[in-house]
Amino acid sequence: MSEVRIVVVGAGVIGLTTALTLARSRKHNYTITVLSKHMPGDYDIEYASPWAGANYLPVGTRGSLLQKLEQATWPELERIVKEVPEAGVHFQETIVYGRKKDEGTPTGEWFRELVREDAWWRDVVPNFRILPRSSLPPDCSTGTSFTSVCINTAIYLPWLLGQCLKHGVVFQRAILPSLSSARTLHHSGKPAHIIINCTGLGALTLADVKDTNVYPARGQIVLVRNAPGAMYTVSGTDDGADEATYVMQRAAGGGTILGGCLQAGSWESAPDPNLANRIMQRSVELCPALVPRTGKVTELSVVRHGVGLRPMRKGGPRVERERGVDGGWVVHQYGHGGYGYQSSWGSAWEAERLVEGILGEGERERAKL
Ligand code: FAD
């Protein structure tokens, strides 16, 4: 098999999962360089992946690309829980409440599919059931429970990187002014055949991408040592239309993430202490098991406060190929918003399919000559 040189730009969950998928390919001999400003181990406002919870709570609308990617991703996350304990992913019992008054608000829209009792993913995840009305909190109109996963991103991202290394992927730090500048940066010294753009919010500033449909949605979290016993999510709060409440315990001693908010257009990297107090208060009210001794917020043991920017994109994730400004092939894969983990494997397989399509056409072109 002849060598196919790939440069993946970006080492978030999307870039790493894509690099690993291609590196494991038996159909083609990919040699892969990952170039990135940030790498696993970094905590930075320009790097969304470490800040995520991260769990699997589907939000893609029926028939959308996102739905397809989320649906494709679940079996692989389930397999990883069962067969790869060192990846830092575990099953969690999950409870989702919907409030009628959140319909049309930013968080209500975010969770529109999630709170449906006739959800498309009811047959995808195990143990889906509708909760009896009598068991719902006072202002909630829907409630479902199912088995989901929670990913300890501090373990999972380095695990992905380690798997890439095992399969020969080469990692280099770089800050690229444009996507096409990656063409000559393959570790072989020869030009890359295909560049894969996994830059998240970076797609807004790369000179030859400048996708103005991309924007941040700020998420603030509190990481605590307390254990909730299950994962909980409510579609909104009475504190603000862009605030919601969620509680999720990471695998392998990763602590519990309390969230959150969806502040569209905000680039603010500093945690807001008032918002942090509201998040903690709401979490304790939603899940008293967090504070069994006193029932009070003061019983929460805080590891850190954090802020991440979800790489949103009007119209949803962009997963498509095009000719770059230099005439070479580019595969775009960015704009995974608040759902990058839960769509990661589906997205990587879609990118692989696009790469194979490009190579297939190349072979047909050569055969014609
Ligand atoms: P990023 O992780 O941002 O990575 C982008 C990469 O591109 C970085 O390595 C960066 O350095 C690199 N880059 C960018 N520009 C350049 C350049 N010019 N030159 C070189 N390198 C460049 N998702 C879920 O599925 N489940 C959840 O529970 C969940 N919870 C979340 C909670 C919070 C608080 C936040 C903020 C996000 C959450 N998400 C969740 C969303 C998830 O984190 C993102 O969708 C995902 O991390 C996006 O990954 P990415 O690889 O596209 O982007």
Residues whose N, C-alpha, C, O or C-beta is under 5 A from the ligand:
A	BS01	FAD	V9 G10 A11 G12 V13 I14 G15 L35 S36 K37 H38 M39 E46 Y47 A48 S49 W51 A52 G53 A54 N55 A174 I175 L176 C198 T199 G200 G202 G219 Q220 G308 L309 R310 H336 G337 G338 Y339 G340 Y341 Q342 S343
